[in-house]
Amino acid sequence: MTKNKKYTLCIHGGAGVIEKSNLSEKEKALILNDLDKSLKAGEKILAGGGSAIEAVQEAVVALENSHHFNAGKGAVYSRNGKHLLEASIMDGSNLKAGALANSERIKNPIRFAKTLLDRDDIIMIAGKEADELAESLEHEMVENSWFDTPFREQQWKQAKALKSDETFLDHSNFKKGTVGAVAMDSHGNLAAATSTGGMTNKMEGRIGDSAIIGSGTYAQNRTCAVSCTGIGEFFIRATVASYVSNLMEFAGLSLEEASEKAIHEHHGKLGGDGGLIAVDSEGRVAMPYNSAGMYRGVLTEKEKNIYIWNEEEKL
């Protein structure tokens, strides 16, 4: 494919109840700074003519390394007080993908997902076998306690005080923070990546949409690249990520039309809340959500914008 100068990167740091009154100016500044770091990490790849798949990986790594989001360092606690990590990544140029779930020790799950994408014998792996394979391939490993943060521990204790069904129904009251990135590189290729710690107080063994290709992550060059955030069960039932692509390919909808329909009609009517980011083969971006807010940012060769609510945020 002929190289051009255009490129686009879009990232998210989760959707949910993000009320202005509950977000201090100090915390807001720190979150915006980490979103900016993520955009810069991806921009370094794209501006140099690098691939979309490498750009989304590096953008997500930057977010995994921040304790402000529910992925990597900032992952939530499971019902038994562990951190169980998920991630997936997909290359729109060849439909290759890699995914993992319930990792306890991989410092940057998205890097391991990328390793799986480059293999032909496996796409998805879970649990201790995922950790063992990652360690054998010399990925950086940490003790599960490395992911501990006071804020997520406080959330966990609050959730444990609720009944299990209330924990699920009231999950939107706990700040989400699943992270993701989508990109179109200067060669016209698309890619998507998503990483999460799942739901606060989730049952051991539970797997959300962030680990599932077609539900939380999807990319193909003919249509778009998508990364989702929200309560995973609804995104799985609605296969939201691939649904956006299907609406574009088979119903002829634009990226914006397909994304809005996927979140506000298809997924929303099931009762789910959350959002998605998407980029199409022309570099156009969509970022719909049906929650109170969504941490997100978009960068092209010309400009950069970061949002929490509707208006652009200033660093």
Beta strands, then each sheet from edge to edge (+ up, - down):
strand 1: 8-16
strand 2: 85-91
strand 3: 96-103
strand 4: 124-126
strand 5: 179-184
strand 6: 190-196
strand 7: 217-219
strand 8: 224-230
strand 9: 274-280
strand 10: 285-286
strand 11: 293-300
strand 12: 304-307
strand 13: 312-313
sheet 1: 4+ 3+ 2- 6+ 5- 1+ 11- 12+ 13-
sheet 2: 7+ 8- 9+ 10-
end
